[in-house]
């Protein structure tokens, strides 16, 4: 135990403890910041005076409207393939775990809904036409809101913070938030 009485040993131990606590503290801070950013996916993003609609809510709106289009598509046996494709994309979106997975499923949903809608216009009767228009309006409106969201800006801001000192050195074990899209 004689080595513990030396000043140089005490200094090395003090520095080691400080470094360990810096790693722990920085990682905890970055993880907390990441959770706050990802919460904006479900709660919305402050856009300088008002809160933008949450991306999760817009995906739910799209899923509800897609369900309606599937119902209409089922009225027309000629559109079975397109209807099933949209139904499959809808279920994938509803089952998706994680923000990146939801983005990819939303892209599939977009393609499938456009394919069905493109064919529906030649088949729908008057009753189905009004409902189709409403569902398509909801799908495109929600996608527009998604496209204008500041969520990815918030994620970028997180990563800018994580790349600055001391976070870049001590926060190497922190898990960052996911982008909604290809920005990351």
N, C-alpha and C positions, 0 to 999 in steps of 0.2 A: 503494500500500500504506500510505499515511499514515493512512487511515481506520481501519486495524486497530490502530493505536497508541492510539486514543482509548478511554478507559474506558467511555464510553456505548456504543460499538460492541461492545466486548468483552462488556458486560453483556447487550446485545440478543442477541448470538450465543449466550451461555451460556444465556439463558432459552429461546431457540429450540431449542437442543439438548436441554435438560431437558424441554421440552414434547414433542418428538419421541420421546424415550426413554420418557416417561410413556405416550404413545399406544401405542407398541410393547409395552412391558411389561404394561400393563393388558390390551390385546387378547390377548396370549399367555396371561396368567393366566386370563382369562375363557374363552378357547378350551379351555384345559386343564381347567378346572372343568366346562365343558359336556361334554367327552369323558368325564370321570369320571361325570357324571350319566347320560349315554346308555349307558355301560357297565353301569349298574345294570339297564337293560332286558334285557340278556342274562345278567347274573350274579346278579340279585336285589338287593333293598334291605334294608339293616340296619334292623330294626324293634325296636330296643332290646333286644338280647340274642340275637336269632336273625335269620337271613337269610330274608326272604320269598322264595318261589319266583320265578324270573325270568319276566317276562311273555313273553319269546320262547319259553321252554320250555312255557308254558301254551298258546301259540298252536300250537306243534308238537303238543301233546297233542290239541288240538281238531282239527287237520288229520288226524291219524291216525284219530281216532274218526269224523270226517266221511267219510273214505275207506271205513271199514267200513260206514257207513250207505249210502253209494253202492253198495257191493257188494250189500247187502241189497235196496236199491231196484231194482237191475237184475234181481232175481228176479221182479219184478212189472211186466209191460209196461204195466199201467194207470197206473203211477206214473212213466212215462218223463219227463214234463215236470218234475216236482218233482225227480226224480233228476238230470236234466241240469242243473237250476238249482243244485243243491247241488254237483255236480261242477265246474261253472263257477266258483262262489264259492270252492271249495277251491283250484282252480288259480290264481285271482286272489290269494288269500292267500299261497300258496306263492311266487308270482312278485313279490309286493309289495316295493318298495324304500322304505325309510324308515319311521319309526315311525308317522307320521300315516297313511300309505298302508295300513300293516298294521292300524291301528285301523279304518279305513273298510272294508277287506276282511273283517275279523272281524265287523263289523256285518252285512254282506251274508251271511256264512256263517251267522250266528245266525238270520236271517230264513229263509234257504233250508233249514236243518236243521229248524227248527220247522214249516215248511210240509210237508216230506217226512214228518217224524215224525207230524204230525197225520193224515196220510192213511195211513201205514203201519199204524197201530194196527188199522185195519179189514181188513187184508190178511195180515199176517204169520202164518206157521205157527209151531208150537211151537219148532222148531229156530231159526228166525230171531228169535223173540221174545226169547230169552235174550241173543242177541248184540246185538239192538237195545237192550235195557235197559242192557247194559254200555256201549255206545257213547253212549247218551243220558246216562247217569250221568257219563261222562268229559267230554262236551261241557258239561254244566251245571256240573259241579264245577270244571272249568278256568275257565269263565266267572265263577264265583263268586270264585275266587282272583284273577282279573284285576280284578274289581270292588272287591276289598279291598286292592289293592296300594298301597303308599306311593310308587310311582314318580312320579306326578304331583305329590305333595307335594315331592319332591326337585327336580323341574323348577321348581315355584313358588319354592322357596328360592333356586335359581339366579337367577331373574329378580328376586327381591327384592334379592339381592346386586348384580346388574347395574344396578339402579336407584339404588343408593347411591353416594355420592361416595367415591372419584374414578372409579369404574367408569362411572358415568352420563355423565361428561364425556369420559374418555379411552378408553373401551371401545366406542365407537360402531361399530367395524368387527368386533367379535366376533360370532360366530355362536352363538346359544343352542341348547339342546337342544329337541327336539320333545316336545310333550305326547302322551300316549296317550289321545286322546279330545278332547272338546270344551272342556276347561278353559281352554285357551289363548285 
